[in-house]
Amino acid sequence: MKNLHPKVQLRGALEAQSPLRILMKHIIDLKWVYSFGSLSVLLTTLAEVGVPQIVKRAIDLLDNTNNLSAANKEETFYYYLYILIGLFFLQFLGRIGWRIWIAQQAHHVGAKIKSLIWDRSRYLPRNKLEQDYRPGDLMNVATGDVNAGRFLYSFTLIMTSDMVFLMILTLGSMFYISPQLTWWTLGTLSLLPVLLHRLARLEGQLHDKAQKSLSDLSDLSAQTVSTIRLQRLTQTSEFWTQRLFDSARNYMLQRREVVYTDMKFIPLTGLTPIISYIVLLIIGIRQVHAGELSVGSFVAMQSYIFLLQVPLTELGSNVAEWQRSLTSLRRIQNVFDEPEAGHLRKGGSDLKQNIDEVFNVSKLNYTLPDTDIEIFSGLNVKVNEGDRLGILGAVGSGKTTLINILAGLERDYGGQVDLWGHSIKDYSHKSLRNHIAIVPQKPFLFADTIRNNICMDKTISEEEIWRLLSLADVEQDVRSFSDKLDTKIGEWGVTLSGGQKQRLTLARALARKPKILLLDDCLSAVDTVTEEKILKNLDQELSRTTLVWVAHRRSTLKYCNQILKLRRIDQKRKELDT
């Protein structure tokens, strides 16, 4: 594993079975980074624990009971002073060290996990993305859960290491000074681990519920933005506002429960050192008077009690951080545990356009998943290069399903679908996407500029962008905007009309220069005059491109040389009229 790229290493870690294995895998892969970081934490802790020991020796040095001369006392005192300054300097170096080696891992791991979430989610089956991993869910996982989980690789780990080192070294130093006082001190800590464990489990459960509530709120926010024009038209904005308010309030209440539970760690961990200090005062002063404990040792024990307060105070927040981080890592892990749609990532060959026959659909059968409702039965159709195939049919007759099959997105069907003489299942998903473009029923636009929505990952000249906009008959609309191509269109293109969004989506598909263009009723929001101009433009400009048009209006298909009409007979059977 040490020769692999860190991103590949982390992907392997994320395919482990549990969040703890994810963490351990990453630590092992970067063992030298974490080794130097741990040494820096240990160096810092050693310096902190060493300070009370030097103070103890300096105080005992001033005790009149020793036999040192004044000159020797002064020389020894300065010797201890120099050691003390050296210890403070070592603390400074140690803190710089763990920040350099471990702290920055939070940023690296966060960026890598976000990248891997995107890499995995884009290959998930469509039904998973529509049901279990809606945009709101994935956004919450990629932001809230990643931010909570990534600190487990850095600051939480540092805090844990510091707490362990400090408690071991502090208690060891206390036992060295006075075992009796130390045992009395430990007696006050016996119930703390049990109480912390119960509180941490409760906080983990509440955190998980709050994260799920946040996912619901994110998804509802996206739905609200995408339907804002419909809300105005139907006068339902108050209903949606109330839904958002209720969802936000539900998240607020659940998140408040998490915060309240987290705050309970403060009195629980803060009260223990106070009790320990009271025990020290009662028993320690008696030992000093009895001559069983030196003044320097008593002062050092006080310092160690206060030093012990740091890990005890951190213990509560540290346990809470571990619980929250592990809960978030489990939610991230759930995304990686989902099986991919195998044909999307790998497998298949490149397309070979060696014959004029583009599609040859033979005896196509398709049944809705988890039902016995048959959409197609024995469907046959052929499409040659440059053909215009029009598809008509009522709602539920299978038009969109047929488009998805022709695009290679839906592969769970019977019969044969050939593309350029070979089964469409033989081609890789990447190759299909390079040759086939789809304009869906519902346009999707990013909260970015018009230019970036058209170009996406391609470099396209401004002149070419205007030509594409002209083909989609949206050029004049864009020129009327104050920022032209640099106009920001908001989430889901909320600032645009339905027709403008559909035409921009069409222009984006044309920018891919596809060999096959599938139009799934993508001009439903456009008036008939504008629709006629667009269809004419497509027919003239894309003479060598194979077009498949789905429409509810027969007039939309006037340029098609083939018409396929899907007619619903009943819920289990379809008939085909050609």
RODO-2510 file (C-alpha; in nm, 4 decimals, decimal comma):
residues 578
     n   res          X          Y          Z
     1     m     0,0000     0,0000     0,0000
     2     k     0,2880     0,2424     0,0629
     3     n     0,3535     0,2836    -0,3096
     4     l    -0,0049     0,3776    -0,3902
     5     h    -0,1327     0,7304    -0,4360
     6     p    -0,2864     0,8647    -0,1087
     7     k    -0,6270     0,8953    -0,2784
     8     v    -0,6135     0,5275    -0,3779
     9     q    -0,5014     0,4364    -0,0253
    10     l    -0,7907     0,6241     0,1289
    11     r    -1,0365     0,4639    -0,1145
    12     g    -0,9121     0,1246     0,0029
    13     a    -0,9548     0,2357     0,3626
    14     l    -1,3066     0,3548     0,3003
    15     e    -1,3953     0,0131     0,1620
    16     a    -1,3159    -0,1388     0,5024
    17     q    -1,5887    -0,2723     0,7264
    18     s    -1,5981    -0,0178     1,0095
    19     p    -1,5077     0,3456     1,0854
    20     l    -1,2292     0,2353     1,3210
    21     r    -1,0756     0,0257     1,0445
    22     i    -1,0972     0,3260     0,8140
    23     l    -0,8997     0,5293     1,0670
    24     m    -0,6419     0,2574     1,1377
    25     k    -0,5887     0,1923     0,7668
    26     h    -0,5154     0,5602     0,7062
    27     i    -0,2772     0,5793     1,0046
    28     i    -0,0879     0,2718     0,8858
    29     d    -0,0589     0,4095     0,5317
    30     l     0,0855     0,7352     0,6703
    31     k     0,2671     0,5791     0,9644
    32     w     0,5733     0,8042     0,9397
    33     v     0,3606     1,1196     0,9447
    34     y     0,1680     1,0022     1,2495
    35     s     0,4842     0,8685     1,4164
    36     f     0,6583     1,2068     1,4006
    37     g     0,3356     1,3771     1,5071
    38     s     0,2962     1,1434     1,8055
    39     l     0,6576     1,2036     1,9076
    40     s     0,5878     1,5777     1,8974
    41     v     0,2849     1,5323     2,1232
    42     l     0,4910     1,3140     2,3601
    43     l     0,7712     1,5728     2,3663
    44     t     0,5216     1,8442     2,4572
    45     t     0,3697     1,6314     2,7329
    46     l     0,7094     1,5361     2,8786
    47     a     0,8006     1,9020     2,8988
    48     e     0,4694     1,9862     3,0698
    49     v     0,5064     1,7081     3,3262
    50     g     0,8705     1,7960     3,3876
    51     v     0,7940     2,1533     3,4972
    52     p     0,6396     2,0629     3,8410
    53     q     0,9351     1,8320     3,9095
    54     i     1,1811     2,1184     3,8559
    55     v     0,9667     2,3520     4,0665
    56     k     0,9602     2,0889     4,3431
    57     r     1,3391     2,0628     4,3427
    58     a     1,3794     2,4410     4,3415
    59     i     1,1469     2,4836     4,6424
    60     d     1,3121     2,2005     4,8352
    61     l     1,6456     2,3619     4,7536
    62     l     1,5423     2,6696     4,9508
    63     d     1,4530     2,4566     5,2530
    64     n     1,6869     2,5338     5,5426
    65     t     1,7151     2,1658     5,6293
    66     n     1,9607     2,0913     5,3453
    67     n     2,3330     2,1333     5,3991
    68     l     2,4194     2,3300     5,0837
    69     s     2,6001     2,6616     5,1108
    70     a     2,4380     2,9828     4,9869
    71     a     2,6660     2,9883     4,6802
    72     n     2,5812     2,6292     4,5915
    73     k     2,2125     2,6991     4,6424
    74     e     2,2261     2,9940     4,4056
    75     e     2,4211     2,7974     4,1435
    76     t     2,1792     2,5051     4,1651
    77     f     1,8799     2,7392     4,1556
    78     y     1,9983     2,8938     3,8276
    79     y     2,0652     2,5436     3,6954
    80     y     1,6991     2,4550     3,7593
    81     l     1,5910     2,7857     3,6056
    82     y     1,7755     2,7079     3,2817
    83     i     1,6165     2,3623     3,2725
    84     l     1,2778     2,5235     3,3246
    85     i     1,3346     2,7600     3,0306
    86     g     1,4478     2,4631     2,8205
    87     l     1,1285     2,2747     2,9037
    88     f     0,9155     2,5710     2,7936
    89     f     1,1124     2,5833     2,4678
    90     l     1,0561     2,2087     2,4134
    91     q     0,6806     2,2628     2,4593
    92     f     0,6970     2,5311     2,1907
    93     l     0,8808     2,3003     1,9474
    94     g     0,6507     2,0076     2,0223
    95     r     0,3355     2,2095     1,9508
    96     i     0,4801     2,3242     1,6183
    97     g     0,5687     1,9626     1,5367
    98     w     0,2241     1,8116     1,5856
    99     r     0,0632     2,0978     1,3975
   100     i     0,2945     2,0341     1,1006
   101     w     0,2639     1,6562     1,1003
   102     i    -0,0893     1,5752     1,2162
   103     a    -0,3121     1,8843     1,2268
   104     q    -0,3005     1,9403     0,8522
   105     q    -0,4354     1,5883     0,7933
   106     a    -0,7867     1,7223     0,8619
   107     h    -0,7730     1,9311     0,5450
   108     h    -0,6144     1,6596     0,3301
   109     v    -0,8516     1,3859     0,4469
   110     g    -1,1581     1,6109     0,4133
   111     a    -1,0733     1,6958     0,0528
   112     k    -1,0017     1,3318    -0,0340
   113     i    -1,3207     1,1973     0,1221
   114     k    -1,5332     1,4579    -0,0587
   115     s    -1,3677     1,3611    -0,3856
   116     l    -1,4299     0,9915    -0,3194
   117     i    -1,7942     1,0530    -0,2247
   118     w    -1,8448     1,2198    -0,5622
   119     d    -1,6523     0,9403    -0,7338
   120     r    -1,8738     0,6742    -0,5729
   121     s    -2,2119     0,8504    -0,5891
   122     r    -2,1954     0,9164    -0,9633
   123     y    -2,1752     0,5406    -1,0222
   124     l    -2,4639     0,4453    -0,7941
   125     p    -2,7791     0,3000    -0,9546
   126     r    -3,0352     0,5617    -1,0503
   127     n    -3,3003     0,4231    -0,8138
   128     k    -3,0600     0,4655    -0,5197
   129     l    -2,9981     0,8284    -0,6105
   130     e    -3,3704     0,8908    -0,6432
   131     q    -3,4726     0,7178    -0,3185
   132     d    -3,1916     0,6848    -0,0630
   133     y    -2,9315     0,9407    -0,1703
   134     r    -3,1168     1,2467    -0,2827
   135     p    -2,9186     1,5710    -0,3338
   136     g    -2,9919     1,6829     0,0222
   137     d    -2,8589     1,3560     0,1676
   138     l    -2,5383     1,3633    -0,0369
   139     m    -2,4813     1,7328     0,0386
   140     n    -2,5123     1,6662     0,4093
   141     v    -2,2783     1,3664     0,3947
   142     a    -2,0216     1,5613     0,1893
   143     t    -2,0311     1,8633     0,4219
   144     g    -2,1581     1,7970     0,7747
   145     d    -2,0415     1,4366     0,8053
   146     v    -1,7074     1,4965     0,6347
   147     n    -1,6394     1,7985     0,8590
   148     a    -1,7230     1,5931     1,1670
   149     g    -1,5324     1,2831     1,0559
   150     r    -1,2159     1,4459     0,9239
   151     f    -1,1067     1,5761     1,2659
   152     l    -1,0786     1,2183     1,3848
   153     y    -0,7671     1,1990     1,1651
   154     s    -0,6075     1,5085     1,3205
   155     f    -0,7199     1,7237     1,6134
   156     t    -0,9294     1,4554     1,7824
   157     l    -0,6398     1,2119     1,7495
   158     i    -0,3987     1,4738     1,8857
   159     m    -0,6303     1,5461     2,1771
   160     t    -0,6590     1,1736     2,2505
   161     s    -0,2826     1,1193     2,2356
   162     d    -0,2170     1,4222     2,4528
   163     m    -0,4783     1,3083     2,7033
   164     v    -0,3340     0,9558     2,7263
   165     f     0,0292     1,0707     2,7504
   166     l    -0,0526     1,3432     3,0029
   167     m    -0,2583     1,1176     3,2297
   168     i     0,0024     0,8371     3,2279
   169     l     0,2998     1,0656     3,2874
   170     t     0,1191     1,2831     3,5420
   171     l    -0,0075     0,9871     3,7444
   172     g     0,3387     0,8277     3,7212
   173     s     0,4970     1,1431     3,8597
   174     m     0,2353     1,1614     4,1349
   175     f     0,3003     0,7983     4,2354
   176     y     0,6728     0,8776     4,2457
   177     i     0,6080     1,1630     4,4924
   178     s     0,3342     1,0094     4,7103
   179     p     0,1558     0,6805     4,6298
   180     q    -0,0923     0,7349     4,9146
   181     l    -0,2063     1,0763     4,7919
   182     t    -0,2248     0,9461     4,4369
   183     w    -0,4518     0,6543     4,5330
   184     w    -0,6824     0,8942     4,7162
   185     t    -0,6909     1,1100     4,4045
   186     l    -0,7719     0,8125     4,1792
   187     g    -1,0573     0,7134     4,4090
   188     t    -1,2465     1,0244     4,3045
   189     l    -1,2197     0,9214     3,9378
   190     s    -1,3655     0,5706     3,9569
   191     l    -1,7198     0,6560     3,8423
   192     l    -1,6127     0,8993     3,5694
   193     p    -1,5526     0,6460     3,2849
   194     v    -1,8941     0,4797     3,3340
   195     l    -2,0816     0,8096     3,3352
   196     l    -1,8890     0,9372     3,0331
   197     h    -1,9601     0,6200     2,8347
   198     r    -2,3355     0,6474     2,8901
   199     l    -2,3383     1,0154     2,8045
   200     a    -2,1297     0,9576     2,4891
   201     r    -2,3645     0,6860     2,3616
   202     l    -2,6626     0,9152     2,4106
   203     e    -2,4892     1,1984     2,2255
   204     g    -2,3993     0,9695     1,9347
   205     q    -2,7624     0,8643     1,8927
   206     l    -2,8831     1,2256     1,9079
   207     h    -2,6144     1,3356     1,6578
   208     d    -2,7255     1,0692     1,4099
   209     k    -3,0884     1,1836     1,4353
   210     a    -2,9843     1,5471     1,3914
   211     q    -2,7801     1,4662     1,0784
   212     k    -3,0755     1,2814     0,9233
   213     s    -3,2961     1,5801     1,0027
   214     l    -3,0439     1,8098     0,8346
   215     s    -3,0517     1,5896     0,5234
   216     d    -3,4303     1,6249     0,5100
   217     l    -3,4000     2,0027     0,5478
   218     s    -3,1396     2,0262     0,2685
   219     d    -3,3519     1,8184     0,0328
   220     l    -3,6664     2,0177     0,1131
   221     s    -3,4757     2,3426     0,0523
   222     a    -3,3710     2,2199    -0,2933
   223     q    -3,7316     2,1216    -0,3734
   224     t    -3,8587     2,4591    -0,2564
   225     v    -3,6131     2,6520    -0,4735
   226     s    -3,6820     2,4374    -0,7790
   227     t    -4,0603     2,4867    -0,7533
   228     i    -4,0658     2,8552    -0,6638
   229     r    -4,2347     2,9616    -0,9878
   230     l    -4,4995     2,6945    -0,9498
   231     q    -4,5581     2,8160    -0,5944
   232     r    -4,6233     3,1675    -0,7194
   233     l    -4,8555     3,0376    -0,9883
   234     t    -5,0569     2,8191    -0,7512
   235     q    -5,0341     3,0530    -0,4512
   236     t    -4,8814     2,7785    -0,2355
   237     s    -4,5745     2,9685    -0,1144
   238     e    -4,7125     2,9902     0,2410
   239     f    -4,7493     2,6111     0,2513
   240     w    -4,3875     2,5591     0,1412
   241     t    -4,2649     2,8280     0,3798
   242     q    -4,4373     2,6513     0,6688
   243     r    -4,2874     2,3174     0,5643
   244     l    -3,9402     2,4734     0,5588
   245     f    -4,0000     2,6387     0,8951
   246     d    -4,1213     2,3121     1,0521
   247     s    -3,8269     2,1193     0,9093
   248     a    -3,5770     2,3837     1,0225
   249     r    -3,7332     2,3937     1,3685
   250     n    -3,7181     2,0150     1,3924
   251     y    -3,3466     2,0228     1,3054
   252     m    -3,2887     2,3079     1,5515
   253     l    -3,4553     2,1149     1,8356
   254     q    -3,2608     1,7964     1,7609
   255     r    -2,9353     1,9865     1,7281
   256     r    -3,0067     2,1653     2,0551
   257     e    -3,0444     1,8283     2,2253
   258     v    -2,6964     1,7354     2,0990
   259     v    -2,5503     2,0611     2,2323
   260     y    -2,7245     2,0222     2,5701
   261     t    -2,5934     1,6687     2,6009
   262     d    -2,2441     1,7856     2,5074
   263     m    -2,2583     2,0571     2,7750
   264     k    -2,3217     1,7925     3,0425
   265     f    -1,9622     1,6762     2,9938
   266     i    -1,8348     2,0060     3,1356
   267     p    -1,9656     1,9757     3,4949
   268     l    -1,9055     1,6010     3,4926
   269     t    -1,5364     1,6323     3,4052
   270     g    -1,4766     1,9660     3,5795
   271     l    -1,6061     1,8604     3,9211
   272     t    -1,3653     1,5677     3,9556
   273     p    -1,0400     1,7727     3,9751
   274     i    -1,2004     1,9981     4,2360
   275     i    -1,2825     1,6988     4,4552
   276     s    -0,9294     1,5654     4,4019
   277     y    -0,7827     1,9002     4,5048
   278     i    -0,9912     1,9042     4,8260
   279     v    -0,8647     1,5533     4,9073
   280     l    -0,5087     1,6728     4,8438
   281     l    -0,5489     1,9719     5,0785
   282     i    -0,6956     1,7652     5,3617
   283     i    -0,4477     1,4774     5,3487
   284     g    -0,1452     1,6575     5,2028
   285     i    -0,1294     1,9319     5,4670
   286     r    -0,1378     1,6684     5,7407
   287     q     0,1535     1,4837     5,5774
   288     v     0,3539     1,8076     5,5486
   289     h     0,3010     1,8833     5,9187
   290     a     0,3944     1,5252     6,0055
   291     g     0,7149     1,5553     5,8010
   292     e     0,6049     1,2798     5,5640
   293     l     0,5884     1,5155     5,2642
   294     s     0,8147     1,8077     5,1736
   295     v     0,6776     2,1487     5,0864
   296     g     0,8135     2,1151     4,7338
   297     s     0,6415     1,7788     4,6911
   298     f     0,3130     1,9252     4,8184
   299     v     0,3361     2,2131     4,5690
   300     a     0,4244     1,9686     4,2896
   301     m     0,1221     1,7528     4,3758
   302     q    -0,0981     2,0627     4,3535
   303     s     0,0504     2,1391     4,0118
   304     y    -0,0132     1,7825     3,8965
   305     i    -0,3727     1,7993     4,0157
   306     f    -0,4241     2,1108     3,8042
   307     l    -0,2319     1,9483     3,5190
   308     l    -0,4526     1,6411     3,5531
   309     q    -0,7528     1,8697     3,5144
   310     v    -0,6578     1,9240     3,1474
   311     p    -0,6989     1,5611     3,0306
   312     l    -1,0004     1,5158     3,2582
   313     t    -1,1657     1,8223     3,1093
   314     e    -1,0678     1,7043     2,7613
   315     l    -1,1944     1,3550     2,8349
   316     g    -1,5592     1,4520     2,8070
   317     s    -1,5228     1,6541     2,4879
   318     n    -1,2830     1,3943     2,3508
   319     v    -1,5295     1,1094     2,4021
   320     a    -1,8027     1,3257     2,2487
   321     e    -1,5822     1,4059     1,9483
   322     w    -1,5064     1,0384     1,8953
   323     q    -1,8757     0,9510     1,9155
   324     r    -1,9772     1,2239     1,6687
   325     s    -1,6908     1,1457     1,4312
   326     l    -1,7580     0,7717     1,4307
   327     t    -2,1283     0,8329     1,3708
   328     s    -2,0463     1,0566     1,0744
   329     l    -1,7918     0,8080     0,9391
   330     r    -2,0595     0,5375     0,9530
   331     r    -2,2884     0,7586     0,7453
   332     i    -2,0048     0,8149     0,4972
   333     q    -1,9318     0,4431     0,5007
   334     n    -2,2936     0,3708     0,4070
   335     v    -2,2380     0,5513     0,0759
   336     f    -1,9339     0,3347     0,0013
   337     d    -2,1143     0,0171     0,1035
   338     e    -2,3770     0,0731    -0,1654
   339     p    -2,3063    -0,1485    -0,4679
   340     e    -2,2260     0,0399    -0,7860
   341     a    -2,4028    -0,0081    -1,1149
   342     g    -2,1202    -0,2106    -1,2671
   343     h    -2,1622    -0,0860    -1,6226
   344     l    -2,1217     0,2770    -1,5171
   345     r    -1,7622     0,2624    -1,3938
   346     k    -1,5889    -0,0112    -1,5853
   347     g    -1,6265    -0,2753    -1,8483
   348     g    -1,7310    -0,2519    -2,2077
   349     s    -1,5529    -0,1413    -2,5226
   350     d    -1,5345     0,1830    -2,7186
   351     l    -1,8015     0,2600    -2,9761
   352     k    -1,7274     0,1703    -3,3382
   353     q    -1,9388     0,3590    -3,5875
   354     n    -1,8870     0,1299    -3,8854
   355     i    -2,2390     0,0849    -4,0306
   356     d    -2,5309     0,3133    -4,1174
   357     e    -2,7736     0,1294    -3,8916
   358     v    -2,7618     0,3082    -3,5563
   359     f    -3,0264     0,1311    -3,3441
   360     n    -3,1786    -0,2100    -3,3974
   361     v    -3,4298    -0,2926    -3,1236
   362     s    -3,5585    -0,6490    -3,1464
   363     k    -3,8249    -0,8150    -2,9257
   364     l    -3,7715    -0,5669    -2,6438
   365     n    -3,9397    -0,6617    -2,3146
   366     y    -3,9364    -0,4519    -2,0004
   367     t    -4,1141    -0,4916    -1,6666
   368     l    -4,1146    -0,2306    -1,3920
   369     p    -3,8770    -0,3311    -1,1092
   370     d    -4,0377    -0,5113    -0,8152
   371     t    -4,3715    -0,5350    -1,0003
   372     d    -4,5359    -0,7464    -1,2696
   373     i    -4,6319    -0,4402    -1,4756
   374     e    -4,5061    -0,4969    -1,8286
   375     i    -4,4082    -0,1815    -2,0162
   376     f    -4,2833    -0,3350    -2,3414
   377     s    -4,3527    -0,6730    -2,4956
   378     g    -4,1895    -0,7680    -2,8272
   379     l    -4,1039    -0,4092    -2,9314
   380     n    -3,9158    -0,3811    -3,2638
   381     v    -3,7713    -0,0664    -3,4224
   382     k    -3,4766     0,0298    -3,6438
   383     v    -3,3083     0,3699    -3,6725
   384     n    -3,0433     0,4582    -3,9314
   385     e    -2,7863     0,7346    -3,9283
   386     g    -2,9464     1,0765    -3,9736
   387     d    -3,2979     0,9446    -3,9053
   388     r    -3,5470     1,1371    -3,6950
   389     l    -3,7496     0,9002    -3,4789
   390     g    -4,0506     1,0484    -3,3019
   391     i    -4,2111     0,8789    -3,0018
   392     l    -4,5687     0,9541    -2,8948
   393     g    -4,7674     0,8103    -2,6083
   394     a    -4,9724     0,8789    -2,3000
   395     v    -4,8239     0,9240    -1,9547
   396     g    -4,6907     0,5912    -1,8281
   397     s    -4,6626     0,4341    -2,1732
   398     g    -4,2823     0,3943    -2,1429
   399     k    -4,1436     0,6852    -2,3473
   400     t    -3,8778     0,7876    -2,0931
   401     t    -3,7953     0,4241    -2,0221
   402     l    -3,7287     0,3658    -2,3921
   403     i    -3,5046     0,6754    -2,4021
   404     n    -3,3047     0,5429    -2,1056
   405     i    -3,2662     0,2046    -2,2763
   406     l    -3,1449     0,3671    -2,5994
   407     a    -2,8994     0,5754    -2,3963
   408     g    -2,7590     0,2664    -2,2245
   409     l    -2,8690     0,3874    -1,8804
   410     e    -3,1276     0,1135    -1,8287
   411     r    -2,9975    -0,2396    -1,8861
   412     d    -3,2418    -0,4591    -1,6997
   413     y    -3,4535    -0,5595    -2,0001
   414     g    -3,5240    -0,8581    -2,2216
   415     g    -3,4678    -0,8822    -2,5941
   416     q    -3,1906    -0,7205    -2,7943
   417     v    -3,0846    -0,3579    -2,8370
   418     d    -2,7974    -0,3125    -3,0844
   419     l    -2,6022     0,0084    -3,1381
   420     w    -2,3982     0,0175    -3,4600
   421     g    -2,4202    -0,3589    -3,4928
   422     h    -2,3260    -0,4541    -3,1370
   423     s    -2,5259    -0,4966    -2,8184
   424     i    -2,5445    -0,1643    -2,6362
   425     k    -2,4512    -0,3536    -2,3180
   426     d    -2,1083    -0,4284    -2,4712
   427     y    -2,0064    -0,0624    -2,4715
   428     s    -1,8534     0,1233    -2,1801
   429     h    -2,0633     0,3903    -2,0122
   430     k    -1,7938     0,6528    -2,0773
   431     s    -1,7921     0,5744    -2,4482
   432     l    -2,1717     0,5950    -2,4670
   433     r    -2,1700     0,9353    -2,2971
   434     n    -1,9150     1,0626    -2,5486
   435     h    -2,1479     0,9815    -2,8383
   436     i    -2,4990     1,0097    -2,6922
   437     a    -2,6514     1,3212    -2,5341
   438     i    -2,9855     1,3345    -2,3517
   439     v    -3,2030     1,6375    -2,2855
   440     p    -3,4385     1,5230    -2,0053
   441     q    -3,7941     1,6272    -1,9296
   442     k    -3,6900     1,8222    -1,6227
   443     p    -3,3967     2,0558    -1,6979
   444     f    -3,1108     2,0622    -1,4515
   445     l    -2,8939     2,3736    -1,4247
   446     f    -2,6139     2,4600    -1,1844
   447     a    -2,6099     2,7682    -0,9617
   448     d    -2,3488     2,9263    -1,1867
   449     t    -2,3202     3,1438    -1,4958
   450     i    -2,4844     3,0690    -1,8287
   451     r    -2,1386     3,0316    -1,9816
   452     n    -2,0301     2,7641    -1,7334
   453     n    -2,3621     2,5812    -1,7637
   454     i    -2,3068     2,5518    -2,1395
   455     c    -1,9348     2,4713    -2,1381
   456     m    -1,9107     2,2588    -1,8237
   457     d    -1,5807     2,0664    -1,8650
   458     k    -1,5222     2,1713    -2,2277
   459     t    -1,3378     2,4751    -2,3615
   460     i    -1,5730     2,6522    -2,6026
   461     s    -1,5214     2,9880    -2,7709
   462     e    -1,7677     3,2685    -2,7034
   463     e    -1,8651     3,2737    -3,0692
   464     e    -1,9532     2,9040    -3,0574
   465     i    -2,1566     2,9520    -2,7386
   466     w    -2,3675     3,2203    -2,9073
   467     r    -2,4182     2,9895    -3,2068
   468     l    -2,5432     2,7121    -2,9779
   469     l    -2,7760     2,9533    -2,8007
   470     s    -2,9067     3,0642    -3,1397
   471     l    -2,9794     2,7034    -3,2393
   472     a    -3,1778     2,6626    -2,9173
   473     d    -3,3488     2,9994    -2,9859
   474     v    -3,2454     3,1470    -2,6521
   475     e    -2,9768     3,3845    -2,7837
   476     q    -3,1911     3,6998    -2,7656
   477     d    -3,3007     3,6166    -2,4119
   478     v    -2,9395     3,5900    -2,2972
   479     r    -2,8372     3,9100    -2,4799
   480     s    -3,1128     4,0938    -2,2929
   481     f    -2,9504     4,0071    -1,9569
   482     s    -2,7168     4,2718    -1,8184
   483     d    -2,4258     4,0281    -1,7742
   484     k    -2,4970     3,8306    -2,0925
   485     l    -2,3121     3,4965    -2,0738
   486     d    -2,1824     3,5731    -1,7244
   487     t    -2,5330     3,6017    -1,5804
   488     k    -2,5704     3,3864    -1,2685
   489     i    -2,8932     3,1883    -1,2911
   490     g    -2,9261     3,0653    -0,9313
   491     e    -2,9975     2,7193    -0,7918
   492     w    -3,1721     2,5022    -1,0524
   493     g    -3,1843     2,8092    -1,2807
   494     v    -3,4442     2,9692    -1,0556
   495     t    -3,4100     3,3126    -1,2204
   496     l    -3,5144     3,1732    -1,5600
   497     s    -3,8520     3,0773    -1,7011
   498     g    -3,9342     2,7133    -1,7694
   499     g    -3,8840     2,7584    -2,1433
   500     q    -3,5494     2,9342    -2,0969
   501     k    -3,4249     2,6540    -1,8739
   502     q    -3,5255     2,3899    -2,1288
   503     r    -3,3551     2,5738    -2,4136
   504     l    -3,0323     2,6288    -2,2165
   505     t    -3,0264     2,2575    -2,1357
   506     l    -3,0677     2,1841    -2,5078
   507     a    -2,7789     2,4195    -2,5927
   508     r    -2,5609     2,2408    -2,3378
   509     a    -2,6380     1,9048    -2,5002
   510     l    -2,5535     2,0459    -2,8439
   511     a    -2,2168     2,1633    -2,7080
   512     r    -2,1194     1,7976    -2,6638
   513     k    -2,1460     1,7491    -3,0444
   514     p    -2,3206     1,4122    -3,0031
   515     k    -2,3643     1,1518    -3,2755
   516     i    -2,7030     1,0675    -3,1224
   517     l    -2,9320     1,3230    -2,9578
   518     l    -3,2196     1,2016    -2,7396
   519     l    -3,4849     1,4638    -2,6611
   520     d    -3,7260     1,3539    -2,3870
   521     d    -4,0143     1,5995    -2,4289
   522     c    -3,7694     1,8796    -2,3545
   523     l    -3,9709     2,1586    -2,5249
   524     s    -4,2936     2,1175    -2,3312
   525     a    -4,2634     2,4662    -2,1751
   526     v    -4,1934     2,6385    -2,5089
   527     d    -4,4694     2,7944    -2,7230
   528     t    -4,5412     2,6404    -3,0642
   529     v    -4,3807     2,9243    -3,2649
   530     t    -4,0506     2,8984    -3,0736
   531     e    -4,0702     2,5206    -3,0880
   532     e    -4,1019     2,5327    -3,4668
   533     k    -3,7890     2,7494    -3,4973
   534     i    -3,5885     2,5153    -3,2736
   535     l    -3,6995     2,2007    -3,4560
   536     k    -3,6166     2,3557    -3,7907
   537     n    -3,2724     2,4587    -3,6643
   538     l    -3,2007     2,1097    -3,5354
   539     d    -3,3178     1,9432    -3,8561
   540     q    -3,0973     2,1676    -4,0725
   541     e    -2,7863     2,1932    -3,8550
   542     l    -2,7747     1,8301    -3,7387
   543     s    -2,8292     1,6552    -4,0703
   544     r    -2,5805     1,3770    -3,9865
   545     t    -2,6936     1,3446    -3,6233
   546     t    -2,9483     1,0796    -3,5329
   547     l    -3,2369     1,2330    -3,3398
   548     v    -3,4946     1,0632    -3,1193
   549     w    -3,7746     1,2957    -3,0056
   550     v    -4,0289     1,2199    -2,7368
   551     a    -4,3315     1,4490    -2,7338
   552     h    -4,6936     1,4764    -2,6275
   553     r    -4,7802     1,7031    -2,9233
   554     r    -4,7761     1,5444    -3,2685
   555     s    -4,6767     1,8822    -3,4172
   556     t    -4,3426     1,8522    -3,2385
   557     l    -4,2582     1,5502    -3,4543
   558     k    -4,3273     1,7065    -3,7949
   559     y    -3,9639     1,6667    -3,9058
   560     c    -3,9474     1,2992    -3,8089
   561     n    -3,9343     1,0342    -4,0801
   562     q    -4,0497     0,7661    -3,8325
   563     i    -4,3244     0,7891    -3,5721
   564     l    -4,3525     0,5393    -3,2882
   565     k    -4,6749     0,5517    -3,0910
   566     l    -4,6887     0,3752    -2,7566
   567     r    -5,0483     0,3063    -2,6611
   568     r    -5,1617     0,1864    -2,3189
   569     i    -5,3989    -0,1089    -2,3416
   570     d    -5,3920    -0,1976    -1,9705
   571     q    -5,1352    -0,1845    -1,6890
   572     k    -4,9504    -0,4925    -1,8005
   573     r    -4,9485    -0,4726    -2,1791
   574     k    -4,8496    -0,2194    -2,4433
   575     e    -4,9180    -0,2246    -2,8152
   576     l    -4,7106    -0,0537    -3,0769
   577     d    -4,8400     0,1403    -3,3796
   578     t    -4,5849     0,2366    -3,6386
***
